[in-house]
Amino acid sequence: MRRGAILLALLLGGCASPPSGGGGIVSTNPCVDSVLVRILPASRIAGISHYSQDPSATSIPLAVARRFRGIAGTAEEVIALHPDLVIASTYTPPATQAAYARAGLKTLLLGIPDSIAESQAQVKQIADAVGAPAGGARINADIDRAVARWGRKDGPKDDMPPSALLYISGDLATGGSTLLNEMMTRVGFRNAAASYGLTHTGTLSAETIVTQPPAIVIAPERASRGTALRHRLLPRTPQAVFPRVLINCGGPTIPPALERLAAIRAAL
């Protein structure tokens, strides 16, 4: 049985009916969802982000996500569940945050980690907040093992790593100062977008890509308008697929993401 199938079986096996009479944890952040379903029994999860039930945005198997109540994130629906804790994004509108406060809800707001260390710190923060520190420690231990296994050892100092251009969706590429950038670097790539001067996530001009072509283009789509355009711009540049489910979040997604990136690097 493949690792993904084993994970799905374990997650589904732990699913019971979520709480319906108040209490429990509500998450409106899909990256938090991916941690909660691994460290808590379903009976403690009152709701997860509706993004986790969207194939283009989830970081957990859809069969698992659909066992839970999907939350769009409005203050009214969250307050109506009377949760013990709401975990949301720092991008949650101030009016929604104020409504949570008026309702007396305990909240935890989390940002977007830009490194593996930040992601591990966030996993610990979530696990501690929900009273499951051992579960968070297990996830972080898996990440440590993946970094040790898939991280590329330094080669000769004059050996320039191959450049890779990683698109997260459409024409949006990941630049420097991102979690994906660190993972690319760990497995032995040089982030072409960062070399072009792109920080975080953004678009790149066709002229930049053509005049300074990367050694490989990595994208989540096998066939799309964006991939067709890149094939025309860079007909001799190999292109590899990096599944969308590995792009959306860090935390427990880091080990399979590192494994896939390492496999792409090894194939060059």
Disulfide bonds with the S-S distance in Angstrom:
Cys31-Cys249 1.98
